[in-house]
Amino acid sequence: MATLMVTIALIAVVVGPSLLTGQPLLIAVGAVLAGAILLGARRAATLARRH
């Protein structure tokens, strides 16, 4: 749950200002970063359950 909250905060920090300025590159970078964080969190949770 904490990982999800951190991910949402990072998305807001990265994507929020880029939406205001309308820079599509920053929006794309924010989306890729958020996706990578979510995938990493899922993998970490899966590995933690296995041990």
GICOR-V797453 format. One record per residue. N is the residue number from 0. D_FIRST is the distance of its C-alpha to the first C-alpha in whole Angstrom. Layout:
n d_first
N D_FIRST
N D_FIRST
This chain:
n d_first
0 0
1 4
2 5
3 5
4 6
5 9
6 10
7 11
8 13
9 14
10 15
11 17
12 19
13 20
14 21
15 22
16 25
17 26
18 26
19 28
20 31
21 31
22 31
23 29
24 29
25 26
26 25
27 25
28 24
29 21
30 20
31 21
32 18
33 15
34 16
35 17
36 13
37 12
38 14
39 14
40 10
41 11
42 14
43 13
44 10
45 14
46 16
47 14
48 15
49 18
50 19
